[in-house]
Amino acid sequence: MPVASRGTYRLLMPDLMVGDSNTPMQAEAPITLVIADDHRVVRSGLRILLDSDVRLSVAAEAGTIAETVEAVERTRPQVLVLDLNMGGENSLDAIPDLRRLAPDTQIVVLTMQEDPAFARAALRAGALGYVLKDAAHDELLGAVMSASEGRTYLNPELGAKLAAAPEEPEQRPDGLSPRELEVLKLIALGHTNAEIAQTLTLSIRTVESHRAHIHQKVQLASRAELVAYARDRGLLD
């Protein structure tokens, strides 16, 4: 009788064997994945990590929202690992559309955004997992497996912050998160990305990500327009 290997094979019971009793059961099909991130080196690292697990198989990669939609529609993966910000595009807005396109594809967000508001928004939009990019490899693998089984996974530290910071009932301008409002105020006051990063203790890339989300949400392109927007809404008072 064959020996089970890494959880991939199950021992055969006599009443389940058909034909030759020495024929082993076929291996279970791996969980199929699509990796969506706008940085090729990140995608390569994720592919190596995920493909190294015999339970998983990466079916496709994507670097933009459009490529993600195409890859999901073409491969119908069981799990989509999705970066929250790809090339200035906000993936949060795409999650509901992806869920409608492929209802059987579960979404795990992999991001640098530590703001609980983003985690809440991602889960509300339809994601099942929210993992920070500085998490251990085992945490991402656990989130993927949980999502494939229809279970929610949230980074533990972020989950604690989420519980400690209930959603604010008041409406914020154009749905901007508290952190985005802080960044917008500093932009309007003339601070550079580097200065904002130092003031808020963030990385410059995180500030750039917040800035891209702000431009997208308020539908304004220039700094002068953002200044007027912030002033008109009393954000500089």
C-alpha positions as CSV (number, residue, x, y, z in Angstrom):
1,M,0.0,0.0,0.0
2,P,1.4,3.4,-0.9
3,V,2.6,5.8,1.8
4,A,1.0,9.3,2.0
5,S,3.4,12.0,0.9
6,R,3.2,15.6,2.2
7,G,-0.5,15.4,2.5
8,T,-0.9,15.0,-1.2
9,Y,-2.1,11.3,-1.2
10,R,-4.6,9.6,1.0
11,L,-4.3,6.0,2.1
12,L,-6.7,3.8,0.1
13,M,-9.4,2.0,2.0
14,P,-10.4,-1.5,0.6
15,D,-14.0,-0.4,-0.3
16,L,-12.6,2.5,-2.3
17,M,-10.2,0.6,-4.5
18,V,-11.2,-0.2,-8.1
19,G,-9.4,-2.7,-10.3
20,D,-5.8,-3.5,-9.3
21,S,-5.4,-3.1,-5.6
22,N,-1.7,-2.0,-6.1
23,T,-2.8,1.1,-8.1
24,P,-2.4,4.2,-6.0
25,M,-5.0,7.0,-5.8
26,Q,-4.2,10.0,-8.1
27,A,-2.7,13.1,-6.4
28,E,-5.2,15.8,-5.5
29,A,-5.3,18.7,-7.9
30,P,-3.3,21.7,-6.6
31,I,-5.0,24.9,-5.7
32,T,-4.7,27.3,-8.7
33,L,-3.5,30.9,-8.2
34,V,-3.1,34.2,-10.0
35,I,-0.5,36.6,-8.7
36,A,-1.2,40.3,-9.4
37,D,1.5,42.9,-8.5
38,D,3.0,45.7,-10.6
39,H,6.6,44.8,-9.6
40,R,8.0,41.9,-11.7
41,V,10.6,41.1,-9.0
42,V,7.9,40.8,-6.4
43,R,5.8,38.5,-8.6
44,S,8.9,36.3,-9.3
45,G,9.5,36.0,-5.6
46,L,5.9,35.2,-4.8
47,R,5.8,32.6,-7.6
48,I,8.8,30.8,-6.3
49,L,7.3,30.8,-2.8
50,L,3.9,29.6,-3.8
51,D,4.9,27.1,-6.4
52,S,7.3,25.5,-3.9
53,D,4.2,24.3,-2.0
54,V,2.9,21.1,-3.6
55,R,-0.6,22.1,-2.7
56,L,-0.5,25.2,-4.9
57,S,0.1,26.0,-8.6
58,V,0.5,29.5,-10.1
59,A,-1.6,29.7,-13.3
60,A,-0.8,33.2,-14.3
61,E,0.7,36.6,-13.3
62,A,-0.5,40.1,-13.9
63,G,1.0,43.6,-13.5
64,T,-2.1,45.8,-14.0
65,I,-5.7,45.8,-13.2
66,A,-6.6,45.0,-16.9
67,E,-4.1,42.1,-17.0
68,T,-5.6,40.8,-13.7
69,V,-9.1,40.8,-15.1
70,E,-7.9,39.0,-18.2
71,A,-5.9,36.4,-16.2
72,V,-8.7,35.7,-13.8
73,E,-11.2,35.4,-16.7
74,R,-8.9,33.1,-18.6
75,T,-7.7,30.8,-15.9
76,R,-10.5,31.0,-13.3
77,P,-8.1,30.4,-10.4
78,Q,-9.3,29.4,-6.9
79,V,-7.3,32.2,-5.3
80,L,-6.1,35.6,-6.5
81,V,-3.2,37.2,-4.6
82,L,-3.8,40.9,-5.3
83,D,-1.6,43.9,-4.6
84,L,-3.7,46.9,-3.3
85,N,-2.0,49.5,-5.5
86,M,-0.7,48.6,-9.0
87,G,0.8,51.4,-11.1
88,G,-1.3,54.0,-9.4
89,E,-4.5,52.0,-9.8
90,N,-6.6,51.3,-6.7
91,S,-7.3,47.6,-6.7
92,L,-10.0,48.1,-4.1
93,D,-12.3,49.4,-6.8
94,A,-11.7,46.3,-8.9
95,I,-12.5,43.7,-6.2
96,P,-16.3,43.8,-6.6
97,D,-16.0,43.4,-10.4
98,L,-13.5,40.5,-10.0
99,R,-15.9,38.8,-7.7
100,R,-18.8,39.2,-10.1
101,L,-16.6,38.0,-13.0
102,A,-15.3,34.9,-11.1
103,P,-17.5,34.2,-8.0
104,D,-15.5,31.0,-7.2
105,T,-12.2,32.9,-7.1
106,Q,-11.3,34.0,-3.6
107,I,-9.1,37.1,-3.2
108,V,-6.2,37.6,-0.8
109,V,-4.9,41.2,-0.7
110,L,-1.1,41.5,-0.2
111,T,-0.1,45.0,0.6
112,M,2.1,47.5,2.4
113,Q,-1.0,49.4,3.7
114,E,-1.2,49.0,7.5
115,D,-4.2,51.4,7.8
116,P,-7.2,49.4,9.3
117,A,-9.5,51.4,7.0
118,F,-8.0,49.7,4.0
119,A,-8.4,46.2,5.5
120,R,-12.0,47.0,6.4
121,A,-12.7,48.3,2.8
122,A,-11.0,45.3,1.2
123,L,-13.0,42.8,3.3
124,R,-16.2,44.7,2.7
125,A,-15.5,44.7,-1.1
126,G,-15.2,41.0,-1.1
127,A,-11.7,39.9,-0.3
128,L,-11.2,37.0,2.1
129,G,-7.6,37.7,3.1
130,Y,-5.5,40.7,4.0
131,V,-1.8,40.2,4.5
132,L,1.0,42.7,4.9
133,K,4.0,42.4,2.6
134,D,6.4,42.3,5.5
135,A,4.6,39.2,6.9
136,A,6.4,35.8,7.2
137,H,6.0,33.4,4.3
138,D,4.0,31.0,6.4
139,E,1.4,33.7,7.0
140,L,0.8,34.3,3.3
141,L,0.6,30.5,2.7
142,G,-1.9,30.3,5.5
143,A,-4.0,33.1,4.2
144,V,-4.1,31.5,0.7
145,M,-5.1,28.1,2.1
146,S,-7.8,29.7,4.3
147,A,-9.2,31.6,1.3
148,S,-9.3,28.5,-0.8
149,E,-11.5,26.9,1.9
150,G,-13.7,30.0,2.1
151,R,-12.4,31.2,5.4
152,T,-11.3,34.8,6.2
153,Y,-7.7,35.6,7.2
154,L,-6.6,39.0,8.6
155,N,-3.1,39.9,9.7
156,P,-3.3,39.5,13.6
157,E,-1.8,42.9,14.4
158,L,-4.0,44.6,11.9
159,G,-7.0,42.7,13.2
160,A,-6.3,44.1,16.7
161,K,-6.1,47.6,15.3
162,L,-9.3,47.1,13.4
163,A,-11.1,46.0,16.6
164,A,-9.7,48.9,18.5
165,A,-10.7,51.4,15.8
166,P,-14.3,50.9,15.0
167,E,-15.5,52.5,11.7
168,E,-16.2,56.2,12.0
169,P,-19.9,56.9,11.3
170,E,-19.4,60.3,9.8
171,Q,-18.8,60.7,6.1
172,R,-15.4,61.8,5.1
173,P,-14.8,63.7,1.8
174,D,-15.0,61.3,-1.1
175,G,-14.4,58.3,1.1
176,L,-10.8,59.4,2.0
177,S,-9.4,57.4,4.8
178,P,-8.0,59.2,7.9
179,R,-4.5,58.6,6.7
180,E,-5.3,59.9,3.3
181,L,-6.7,63.0,4.9
182,E,-3.5,63.5,6.7
183,V,-1.5,63.1,3.5
184,L,-3.8,65.4,1.6
185,K,-3.4,68.2,4.3
186,L,0.4,67.9,4.1
187,I,0.3,68.0,0.3
188,A,-1.9,71.1,0.4
189,L,0.5,72.7,2.8
190,G,3.3,72.2,0.2
191,H,5.2,69.3,1.7
192,T,7.1,66.9,-0.5
193,N,6.6,63.1,-0.5
194,A,9.8,62.7,1.5
195,E,8.8,65.3,4.1
196,I,5.3,63.7,4.4
197,A,7.0,60.3,4.9
198,Q,9.2,61.6,7.6
199,T,6.3,63.5,9.4
200,L,3.9,60.5,9.4
201,T,6.7,57.8,9.9
202,L,5.9,56.1,6.6
203,S,7.9,54.9,3.6
204,I,8.1,57.2,0.6
205,R,6.4,54.4,-1.5
206,T,3.5,54.3,1.0
207,V,3.1,58.0,0.7
208,E,3.1,57.7,-3.1
209,S,0.4,55.0,-2.8
210,H,-1.7,57.2,-0.6
211,R,-1.3,60.1,-3.0
212,A,-2.4,57.9,-6.0
213,H,-5.5,56.8,-4.0
214,I,-6.3,60.5,-3.2
215,H,-6.0,61.6,-6.9
216,Q,-8.3,58.7,-7.9
217,K,-10.9,59.3,-5.2
218,V,-11.2,63.1,-5.6
219,Q,-10.7,62.9,-9.4
220,L,-8.2,65.8,-9.4
221,A,-4.8,65.7,-11.1
222,S,-2.7,68.8,-10.0
223,R,-1.5,69.9,-6.7
224,A,-3.2,73.3,-7.1
225,E,-6.5,71.5,-7.5
226,L,-5.8,69.4,-4.3
227,V,-5.0,72.6,-2.4
228,A,-8.3,74.2,-3.5
229,Y,-10.2,70.9,-2.7
230,A,-8.7,70.8,0.8
231,R,-9.4,74.5,1.5
232,D,-13.0,74.3,0.2
233,R,-13.8,71.4,2.5
234,G,-12.2,73.0,5.6
235,L,-9.4,70.5,5.9
236,L,-6.9,73.3,6.4
237,D,-8.8,75.0,9.2
